[in-house]
């Protein structure tokens, strides 16, 4: 692991808030960029895996406990604490992003050049909330399998009426991404085909209805990943650069493709998904590759050549039944 500085801190935006976060900063070789990490389940701890990936790839990384301590399956912290629910829903990620940028400027004596957010499951929901509520926080957002946190509200016995009134925003279903789009932000959403992607597809289609298909395609893409389960795994190639890896390129990494879209204006076309003999270990050898197509297109076999090679597929619109 690269040499880095580790900053532990906290934020208390309300009297009932206690948001903890960590920022990891490479001592040398910083690429000028910042990668925010999200959380699985109901949060409650730092995402150290993503922090390590960030600094190993030359980025500053940050993570937050989302304003409470506990396992990702616990929700008892929410009962009687409406402000902690707000911290979890969106405020902790935003506070962490703002503070991290200030720390970066102080440490390196220059501001961050680009900021990105990447996560799956609840982290995907966090990404959508950032795009909707705080469009200035991140230039590019990769939101995997965003899920609905409304169960927190229904499971808590003392949630404020204000939170209930804002349920549409809390559930990350608001398609109004105009401020994010106007500042040049790019959003890529992905969801496994075997993970019940209907709600995610509905959200994307609501954005299309709001902006029109042509305009939506200038700043939002959706990928429904064939055969994939929740954030990974499945019967078909399911690694397409969801995690930062300095060896990846835009053709094989959805994160790097997102960065290229933000920084160079090159719209992602098809990401090559790969299945390795040993999951995630490229040195083990490739079993098969397949193009991952932007929705609503799907990868279709050309009729000749190996079915295990991406070159023998193309992205086409599915036939209407």
Secondary structure, 3 states (H helix, E strand, C coil): CCCEEEEEEEECCCCCCCEEEEEEEECCCCCCEEEEECCCCCCCCCCHHHHHHHHHCCCEEEEECCCCCCCCCCCHHHCCCHHHHHHHHHHHHHHHHHHHHHHHHHHHCCCCCEEEEEEECHHHHHHHHHHHHCCCCCCEEEEECCCCCHHHHHHCCCCCHHHHHCHHHHCCCCCCCHHHHHCCCEEEEEEECCCCCHHHHHHHHHHHHHHCHHHHCCCEEEEEECCECCCCCECCCCECCCCCCCCCCCCCCHHHHHHHHHHHCCCCCEEEEEEEEECCEEEEEEEEEEEEECCCEEEEECCCCCCCCHHHEEEEECCCC
